[in-house]
Amino acid sequence: MTTARLSSILFPQYNTLWREAQQKVISWRLGLAEVLEPFLWAAPKKKTSHSKKRMRSANKGLKDKTNIVNCPSCGHRRLTHHLCIYCYKDYLYKRKMQRRNDLGQ
């Protein structure tokens, strides 16, 4: 005698609970399939052409920068509220040379 058959004989209330639970799961699964069916079958009818793709992505281009100014000390271009990289490199070089001179003396 199998354990499933033995348990159904000894505990008939669990057998009915198990059947009710199975029916609820099956009905829930069917309801989910009905809800998701349009999404499962959704597919494009034709391949999107190259020109249509390009037209769709035309507005995703880079925007023009309007916050570029000339550095007052060296004249190179830089972003407003940012350090000038050329002036900063010059500052680092001078500091490096000053440290070398301080260590040498």
Secondary structure, DSSP 8 states (H G I E B T S, - for coil): --HHHHHHHH-HHHHHHHHHHHHHHHHHHHHHHHHHHHHHS---SS---HHHHHHHTGGGS------EEE-TTT--EEETTS--HHHHHHHHHHHHHHHHHHHH-
